[in-house]
Structure formats: C-alpha cells, structure tokens
Amino acid sequence: MHEQPDERISRRKIEHLEICLNDQVDSSYKALDDMVLIHDALPEIDKDDITIDKKFLSHDFKAPIIVNSITGGHPETEIVNKNIARAIELLGLGMSVGSQRSAIKDPSMERTFKIARKEAPTAFISSNIGVQQLKELTKTDIEQIIDMIDADAIFVHLNFLQESIQSEGNKNAEGCLDEIEKLCDMVNIPVIVKETGAGISRETCERLKDTKISAIDVEGSGGTSFSAVEYYRAKKEGNTILADLGKDFWNWGIPTPISLLECHDIINIPIIGGGGVRNGIDVAKVIALGADIAAIARPVVKPALKSDKEVLALLERYIEGLKITMFLTACRRLDELREIPIVITGYLNEYLTLRGIDVRKLAQRKRSRYGH
Ligand SMILES: Cc1cc2nc3c(=O)[nH]c(=O)nc-3n(C[C@H](O)[C@H](O)[C@H](O)COP(=O)(O)O)c2cc1C
C-alpha cells in the first residue's frame, strides 16, 4: 500500500530524531573551534556578580539561550516537546517547536505541539513553518499554528539544502522573499527568519533587511548538517544517487561565526547565533560575535527523549559554562563579551579576511572597562 504524503511527513519526523540520536551528522569543520577567547588570569571580578539575563523581543530570558526548533507532528514527538518545555520553563529560557505544517494537515497532531505551551505557560515559545509552505497556507492556517501554542514569535525556516537532498523535497524557491514580507504584514507577533545549518550570508541578509522581520537566526554550518541527515535517509531507502549527493554537500554552508559577523555588520535587529553551539564556551563565542542569544538543537535530542531532568542538566551545563567563560574573560555582563579580544585562526581567519572582515581588529579589541 502506498503511503499518503501526510503520513510520510509524519514518519520523517521520527526518522530525523533517530538519525540525529544515533548517527554522526555534524559538519566535519566547526569554525567556532578556530576562535579563541583570550584568558584573563587576573579577572578582578567576583563570579557571583555575573549576570546573564537578557531581554529578547520584549521577553525576559534568565540566560541567553533558546532550544531551537526540533520536532512535533508525530505521536512519539510529544514527549520531546514536553521535556524541553518543562526544562526551559524552570530555567527561564525559550524554545521553538519544530515545523507545524503537519498539524495543519492533520489536527490530531496538534497535541504534539500544544504540550509545549501547557508545560511552559510563561516561557518564550516560537512557532515554526517552512518558507515554501507560506505560499500554500491561508491566514487562518497561520493563525491556527500561532494559537496552537500561544506563540510569542514565529520562525520561518529556510532549508533549501535539505530539500535538495530529499526525493520529496520542494525545490521551488521563487517568491519566498515576498511570502516573508506578506507574513510580516499578516501576523502581530515577531517574525524571525532562520536557516537550518547552512547559514545566512551578508548578501542574503541585505535582502532580508528590507523586510519587516524582527530578528534573524543565522544557523550556520559547524553543527548538524541536514545534508548528512538526508544522506542517512537516502541510504536507508536505497537511493544511492541522493545518498552520494548527501555526502557531497555534507559540509556545505556558511560557518556560524562568519554568518554572524556578516549579518551583525549590516542588520540592526536581534540576532540568534546557532549551528554547532555545543557548550557554554560556544554560547559566549556567538555572543562575542554579535548574537543576542544562542540557539541549541541536536544536543537536546538525546536528553529530551529521556526526561525533563536530563534536559535541565544539559542546559544547566551550558549556563554554568557561559558563566565560567565570562569569569575567565572578566565579563560581568553579556554586552561586555562584545568588547573582549578574539583571536581567529586557520581557515576561519582566511575566509573572514577574504570577505573583508578585519580579524586583526577583533584580536586587538580593547575593553572599555578592562581591569576595573
Ligand atoms: C532532529 C532535528 C529536527 C529539526 N527540525 C527542524 C524544524 O522542523 N524546523 C526548523 O526550523 N529547524 C529544524 N531543525 C534545525 C535546528 O533548529 C537547527 O537550526 C540546526 O539543527 C542547527 O543547530 P545544531 O547544530 O545545534 O543542531 C531540526 C534539527 C534537528 C536536530
């Protein structure tokens, strides 16, 4: 019997979780590792005085961290959103549910998303929809996905790399910018445009700048590669051509630090730094490069399939790691991270230099309150 398209979308959710749980899906180059925050052996601050709370889109975060869009849309995904929601509510962080397309097509899937708001009544929670879907969705559909979780914002994801390595992928990217613009006029919550692991270039950001989006989430390469994820799916389905293509494009994309520096240069709206954020040091690094908050996705999959306590423990490790990094770089507040010197080495240095970003200036940044 042939599978219905809706059943296929739903099954794909589980396949993505399983692959991200069991297989190696990270890009083989993590540019955040080519970046060093200089250690201060005499920080002259009390670690207990460090504050990391952050206002993001009028919402108070107790730490600058959001658990990024992962899942929903299959009965077995409810537990994941539930465990993430419980942990972020307790810690005062934010989260986004995964693409809500499936719940529009099949209302029985709504509960897999609704659980997030049920378990996190006060936290920042974002809706999520693919840019290609915007063409087919009505205003009522959009209102439905927002109301479903009483969303504080809506992420529009750009994932043309992934779509290109999927047999069922939607490869028509025409008219997307117009659709983003229409969405901004249609809803009364912030619209955030996000990539999904291939980053946003200066040139793309220039075009997004002319829309009414409220924030941008760069989601660069260096973490989860959706070409890798689709490689495993294609291999399992016996589609060798797509599997080979998945391998070819495994490391495609703009590394997270580059995307951040390029976007930060030209856009004056909040920026989320994600793609390969794997500990509290990485959180500090993306903030030092201009992000307002950091986003984490795949590391949360494993604990979220187990329990809320496991998610809590992971996020607490990120938070403590951020505080230690701030202590060792003498930063009492998050905005001071933007002033500390950063040494950029290797491929990242070469890439940034060729794109006209002054890496020497970054290495020689001077703290205005340094040594206070
Ligand atoms: C299992 C899984 C499912 C995902 N599903 C979505 C999705 O539905 N919508 C979306 O915008 N991004 C989705 N993403 C992408 C993440 O939000 C994030 O942009 C990307 O994984 C890079 O972050 P990371 O390196 O921390 O994983 C998914 C990621 C994972 C690991």
The ligand as an SDF file (V2000), in Angstrom:
LIG
                    3D

 31 33  0  0  0  0  0  0  0  0999 V2000
   16.0210   16.4070   14.8280 C   0  0  0  0  0  0  0  0  0  0  0  0
   16.0210   17.7970   14.3050 C   0  0  0  0  0  0  0  0  0  0  0  0
   14.8780   18.2980   13.6900 C   0  0  0  0  0  0  0  0  0  0  0  0
   14.8310   19.6150   13.2180 C   0  0  0  0  0  0  0  0  0  0  0  0
   13.6640   20.1100   12.7030 N   0  0  0  0  0  0  0  0  0  0  0  0
   13.5850   21.4330   12.3910 C   0  0  0  0  0  0  0  0  0  0  0  0
   12.3420   22.0230   12.0300 C   0  0  0  0  0  0  0  0  0  0  0  0
   11.3030   21.3720   11.9910 O   0  0  0  0  0  0  0  0  0  0  0  0
   12.3250   23.3520   11.7140 N   0  0  0  0  0  0  0  0  0  0  0  0
   13.4750   24.1160   11.7650 C   0  0  0  0  0  0  0  0  0  0  0  0
   13.4240   25.3170   11.5210 O   0  0  0  0  0  0  0  0  0  0  0  0
   14.6630   23.5670   12.1020 N   0  0  0  0  0  0  0  0  0  0  0  0
   14.7440   22.2640   12.4220 C   0  0  0  0  0  0  0  0  0  0  0  0
   15.9400   21.7340   12.8200 N   0  0  0  0  0  0  0  0  0  0  0  0
   17.1710   22.5620   12.6960 C   0  0  0  0  0  0  0  0  0  0  0  0
   17.5940   23.1930   14.0170 C   0  0  0  0  0  0  0  0  0  0  0  0
   16.6180   24.0760   14.5070 O   0  0  0  0  0  0  0  0  0  0  0  0
   18.9640   23.9190   13.8920 C   0  0  0  0  0  0  0  0  0  0  0  0
   18.7980   25.0300   13.0490 O   0  0  0  0  0  0  0  0  0  0  0  0
   20.0750   23.0430   13.3430 C   0  0  0  0  0  0  0  0  0  0  0  0
   19.9480   21.7210   13.8070 O   0  0  0  0  0  0  0  0  0  0  0  0
   21.4810   23.5460   13.7230 C   0  0  0  0  0  0  0  0  0  0  0  0
   21.6520   23.5620   15.1230 O   0  0  0  0  0  0  0  0  0  0  0  0
   22.5000   22.4420   15.9240 P   0  0  0  0  0  0  0  0  0  0  0  0
   23.8560   22.3560   15.2770 O   0  0  0  0  0  0  0  0  0  0  0  0
   22.5630   22.9290   17.3320 O   0  0  0  0  0  0  0  0  0  0  0  0
   21.7430   21.1510   15.7940 O   0  0  0  0  0  0  0  0  0  0  0  0
   15.9970   20.4320   13.3220 C   0  0  0  0  0  0  0  0  0  0  0  0
   17.1480   19.9240   13.9440 C   0  0  0  0  0  0  0  0  0  0  0  0
   17.1820   18.6370   14.4370 C   0  0  0  0  0  0  0  0  0  0  0  0
   18.4300   18.1390   15.1050 C   0  0  0  0  0  0  0  0  0  0  0  0
  1  2  1  0
  2  3  1  0
  2 30  2  0
  3  4  2  0
  4  5  1  0
  4 28  1  0
  5  6  2  0
  6  7  1  0
  6 13  1  0
  7  8  2  0
  7  9  1  0
  9 10  1  0
 10 11  2  0
 10 12  1  0
 12 13  2  0
 13 14  1  0
 14 15  1  0
 14 28  1  0
 15 16  1  0
 16 17  1  0
 16 18  1  0
 18 19  1  0
 18 20  1  0
 20 21  1  0
 20 22  1  0
 22 23  1  0
 23 24  1  0
 24 25  2  0
 24 26  1  0
 24 27  1  0
 28 29  2  0
 29 30  1  0
 30 31  1  0
M  END
$$$$
